[in-house]
Amino acid sequence: MDAGWLGTLFGEAELARLGELATLGEPLAAHELSSPAARRRLATAEVLLTSWGCPRLDTEVLAAAPRLRAVLHAAGTVRPHVTDAVFDRGILVTTAAAANAEPVAQYTLAAVLWAFKKVPFLAAEARRFRTDWSYRDTHGELSGRDRTVVLVGFSRVGRRVTELLVRLDVARVLVVDPVAEPAAIRAAGAEPATLADALPRADVLSLHAPALPETRHLIGAAELAALPPESVLINTARGALVDTAALEHACAAGALHAILDVTEPEPLPDASPLYDLPNVVLTPHIAGSLGSETRRMTAAALDELERYAAGSPPLDPVTRESLAVQA
């Protein structure tokens, strides 16, 4: 992992627990696996604890790691790091993505609740209109009751957002996910739907799908046009899910609001009109785990290490097949 993440992910308590579970050596951590020092450690390593900044574990790296049996990822997606060669070797791969999903779901819940009353957009306009409150009536209905939230993707985050919204009983929840079992969606308290059927009903559209070739620009000009006037798009997943040019056009037209924690590209170019539109909120990719939140992922990875050492099955394994449909 990157050197900066080591101190964030592993405090004294986490390092102590790691030392109790495994035999450690020097260097304890590396941000590359090609130097002589890293290769000497790699030659004896049975388990890799990985996170952001981990190099790709390709055939060359694996050839230098004959004893490697497990890759336990203390972050979200393992897609940039794990190659087919890892699965070909039968190496166990686990992910702490479920732990990373919690702050994303919390951010999304806050965004949904504020979206109902257009809070961030009205707050921005207050600086301009000040004592003239007529702007309050320019963003559609400001209600948190009897609304419809459409979630695209019944992922870890999508499931958690569904759970939180159902628990609060503030909205109808429609879930669009061609891979998820409709029975599982209904069991969570939501209604399965197709994208075409769901979009015209969406007061809020929140994206939670993985970035795959088939999901690139899933939300384009036609999909944005299908949304009701004054609806709100929330993206905490991947910027590539949305056609940025189409989004710029739709938001500039004024009928669509957007809360974007991720964009394509990231960050947006300095000249992007999205920066200046009052109906757009941009945050710098903060929904996922930051600061002390990352320790949840460390704990999850150490739980997996403890189970591996005890010969117990992993809690959140990643397979070649599951990686094909997840973030």
C-alpha positions in Angstrom: 0.0 0.0 0.0 1.0 3.6 -0.3 3.2 4.7 2.6 0.7 7.4 3.6 -2.1 4.9 4.0 -0.1 2.7 6.4 -0.3 5.2 9.2 -4.0 5.9 8.5 -5.1 2.3 8.4 -2.8 0.9 11.1 -2.6 2.6 14.5 -1.0 1.1 17.5 -3.9 -1.2 18.3 -4.2 -2.5 14.8 -0.4 -3.2 14.6 -0.5 -5.0 17.9 -3.4 -7.2 16.7 -1.5 -7.9 13.5 1.5 -8.9 15.5 -0.6 -11.3 17.5 -2.0 -13.0 14.4 1.1 -13.3 12.2 4.9 -13.4 12.1 6.1 -10.1 10.8 9.3 -9.1 9.2 11.2 -6.1 7.8 10.2 -4.2 5.9 6.7 -4.5 7.3 5.2 -2.5 4.5 6.0 -1.7 0.9 4.5 0.4 -1.8 6.2 -1.5 -4.6 7.1 -5.2 -5.1 10.1 -5.0 -7.5 13.0 -3.8 -5.3 15.5 -6.3 -3.9 14.3 -5.7 -0.3 10.6 -6.1 -1.3 11.4 -9.3 -3.3 13.2 -10.8 -0.3 10.2 -10.3 1.9 7.8 -11.4 -0.9 9.7 -14.7 -1.3 8.7 -15.7 2.3 5.2 -14.1 2.5 2.2 -16.3 3.0 -0.3 -13.4 3.3 -0.4 -10.0 1.8 -2.5 -7.3 3.5 -3.2 -4.8 0.7 -4.8 -1.4 0.3 -4.8 1.7 -1.9 -1.5 1.9 -3.9 -0.9 -1.8 -4.1 0.9 -2.8 -7.4 -0.8 -5.2 -9.7 -0.3 -8.8 -8.6 0.6 -10.2 -12.0 2.5 -13.3 -13.0 5.9 -11.6 -12.4 5.0 -10.7 -8.9 3.5 -14.0 -8.1 6.5 -15.8 -9.5 8.5 -14.1 -6.8 6.0 -15.1 -4.1 6.0 -19.0 -4.2 4.5 -19.2 -0.6 1.7 -16.7 -1.2 -1.7 -18.1 -0.2 -3.9 -15.2 0.6 -4.5 -11.5 -0.4 -6.6 -9.7 2.2 -7.6 -6.3 0.9 -8.1 -3.5 3.4 -9.9 -1.1 1.0 -12.8 -1.2 -1.5 -12.3 -2.7 -4.9 -9.5 -5.1 -5.6 -10.0 -4.7 -9.3 -6.8 -2.6 -9.9 -4.6 -5.1 -8.0 -5.8 -8.6 -8.5 -5.2 -10.3 -11.9 -6.4 -13.6 -13.4 -3.0 -15.0 -12.4 -4.0 -14.7 -8.7 -7.1 -16.8 -9.3 -5.2 -19.2 -11.5 -2.9 -19.9 -8.5 -5.9 -20.6 -6.3 -4.9 -17.7 -3.9 -7.6 -16.6 -1.5 -8.8 -13.0 -2.1 -10.9 -11.1 0.4 -12.2 -7.6 0.5 -13.2 -5.0 3.1 -15.6 -3.4 0.7 -18.5 -4.0 3.1 -16.8 -1.9 5.7 -16.1 0.8 3.1 -19.7 0.8 2.1 -20.9 2.2 5.5 -19.6 5.8 5.1 -20.7 5.8 1.5 -24.2 4.8 2.5 -24.3 7.4 5.3 -23.2 10.1 2.8 -25.9 8.9 0.4 -28.6 8.9 3.1 -27.7 12.5 4.0 -27.8 13.5 0.4 -31.2 11.9 -0.2 -32.7 13.5 2.8 -31.4 16.9 1.9 -32.4 16.4 -1.7 -36.0 16.1 -0.8 -36.0 19.7 0.4 -33.3 20.9 -2.0 -31.2 21.9 1.0 -27.8 22.3 -0.6 -29.2 24.2 -3.6 -31.3 26.6 -1.5 -28.3 27.1 0.9 -26.1 28.2 -2.1 -28.8 30.6 -3.3 -29.3 32.2 0.1 -26.0 34.0 -0.3 -27.3 35.7 -3.4 -31.0 36.3 -2.6 -30.5 37.0 1.2 -33.7 38.6 2.5 -35.7 37.8 -0.6 -37.1 34.3 0.1 -38.9 34.0 -3.3 -36.1 31.7 -4.4 -37.6 29.1 -2.1 -40.4 28.4 -4.6 -38.2 27.8 -7.6 -37.0 24.2 -7.0 -40.2 22.2 -7.0 -41.9 20.5 -4.1 -39.8 20.7 -0.9 -41.2 17.6 0.8 -39.7 14.6 2.5 -43.0 12.7 2.4 -44.4 10.3 -0.2 -41.3 10.5 -2.4 -39.7 7.9 -4.6 -36.0 7.1 -4.5 -34.5 5.0 -7.3 -31.3 3.1 -6.6 -29.3 1.8 -9.5 -27.3 -1.1 -8.2 -28.1 -3.5 -5.4 -24.4 -3.5 -4.4 -23.1 -3.4 -0.8 -23.8 0.3 -0.7 -27.1 0.0 -2.5 -28.3 -2.7 0.0 -27.2 -0.5 2.9 -28.9 2.6 1.5 -32.1 0.6 1.0 -32.0 -0.6 4.6 -31.5 2.9 5.9 -34.3 4.4 3.8 -36.7 1.6 4.6 -36.0 1.9 8.3 -36.7 5.6 8.2 -39.9 5.0 6.2 -39.5 8.2 4.3 -39.8 7.1 0.7 -40.7 4.3 -1.8 -37.5 2.6 -2.8 -37.1 1.2 -6.4 -34.0 -0.8 -7.2 -32.7 -1.3 -10.7 -30.2 -4.2 -10.9 -30.4 -6.9 -13.6 -28.1 -9.2 -11.7 -29.8 -9.0 -8.2 -32.6 -11.5 -7.4 -36.0 -9.7 -7.3 -36.9 -11.7 -4.2 -33.8 -10.3 -2.4 -34.8 -6.8 -3.3 -38.3 -7.3 -2.1 -37.1 -8.9 1.1 -35.1 -5.7 1.8 -38.3 -3.7 1.6 -37.8 -2.3 -1.9 -39.4 -2.8 -5.3 -37.4 -4.2 -8.3 -37.8 -2.2 -11.4 -36.3 -1.7 -14.9 -34.4 1.5 -15.5 -36.9 2.6 -18.1 -39.8 2.1 -15.7 -38.1 3.7 -12.7 -36.6 6.9 -14.1 -40.0 8.7 -14.7 -40.9 8.0 -11.1 -37.7 9.2 -9.5 -37.7 12.1 -7.2 -34.1 11.1 -6.4 -31.9 8.9 -8.5 -28.9 7.5 -6.7 -26.2 5.4 -8.4 -24.5 2.4 -6.8 -23.4 0.3 -9.8 -19.9 -0.9 -10.6 -17.8 0.6 -13.4 -17.9 -2.0 -16.1 -17.8 -1.8 -19.9 -21.6 -2.4 -20.0 -22.3 0.3 -17.3 -20.3 3.1 -18.9 -22.5 6.1 -19.5 -25.5 4.1 -18.2 -27.1 7.4 -17.5 -27.0 9.5 -20.7 -29.0 12.1 -22.4 -32.1 9.9 -22.8 -32.1 8.7 -19.2 -31.6 12.2 -17.9 -34.5 13.5 -20.1 -36.7 10.7 -18.6 -36.3 12.0 -15.1 -39.1 14.3 -13.7 -38.5 18.0 -13.5 -36.7 19.1 -10.3 -35.4 15.6 -9.6 -32.0 15.0 -8.0 -29.2 12.8 -9.3 -26.8 11.5 -6.7 -23.6 9.8 -7.7 -21.3 8.3 -5.1 -20.3 5.3 -7.2 -18.2 5.9 -10.3 -18.1 9.0 -12.6 -18.1 6.8 -15.7 -21.7 5.7 -15.0 -22.8 9.2 -16.2 -22.2 10.9 -19.6 -20.7 14.1 -18.3 -21.5 16.1 -21.5 -25.2 15.1 -21.2 -25.2 15.9 -17.5 -23.7 19.3 -18.1 -26.4 20.0 -20.7 -29.3 18.8 -18.5 -28.1 20.7 -15.4 -27.5 23.9 -17.4 -31.1 23.6 -18.7 -32.2 24.0 -15.0 -34.6 21.1 -14.6 -32.2 18.6 -13.0 -30.3 18.9 -9.8 -27.1 16.9 -9.1 -25.1 15.9 -6.0 -21.8 14.5 -7.3 -19.1 13.0 -5.2 -17.5 11.3 -8.3 -17.2 12.6 -11.9 -15.7 11.7 -15.2 -12.9 12.9 -15.4 -12.0 13.3 -11.8 -11.5 16.1 -11.0 -13.5 17.9 -13.6 -11.6 20.3 -15.9 -11.4 23.8 -14.6 -13.7 25.0 -17.4 -16.5 22.6 -16.6 -19.9 24.4 -16.3 -20.8 22.1 -13.5 -18.7 24.2 -11.1 -20.8 27.3 -11.6 -24.3 25.9 -11.7 -26.4 26.6 -8.6 -28.3 23.3 -9.0 -25.1 21.2 -8.8 -23.1 20.2 -5.7 -19.6 18.8 -6.1 -17.6 17.1 -3.4 -14.0 15.8 -3.9 -14.6 12.1 -3.6 -15.2 12.1 0.1 -18.1 9.6 0.5 -15.8 6.6 1.0 -13.6 5.9 4.0 -11.3 8.7 5.1 -9.3 9.2 8.3 -10.4 7.1 11.2 -13.2 5.6 9.1 -10.5 3.5 7.3 -9.9 1.5 10.5 -13.2 -0.3 9.9 -11.5 -1.8 6.8 -8.4 -2.7 8.7 -10.5 -4.5 11.3 -12.3 -6.4 8.6 -9.0 -7.4 7.0 -7.6 -8.5 10.3 -10.8 -10.5 11.0 -10.2 -12.3 7.7 -6.5 -12.9 8.7 -7.7 -14.4 12.0 -10.1 -16.7 10.2 -7.4 -17.7 7.7 -5.0 -18.5 10.6 -7.7 -20.6 12.2 -8.7 -22.4 9.1 -12.1 -20.9 9.0 -13.9 -19.8 5.7 -13.6 -16.2 4.8 -16.3 -13.7 5.5 -16.1 -11.8 2.2 -14.2 -13.7 -0.5 -13.7 -12.4 -4.0 -13.8 -14.8 -6.9 -13.1 -14.4 -10.5 -16.8 -14.6 -11.2 -17.9 -12.2 -8.5 -15.2 -9.7 -9.5 -16.8 -9.6 -13.0 -20.0 -7.9 -11.6 -18.8 -5.9 -8.7 -16.9 -2.7 -8.2 
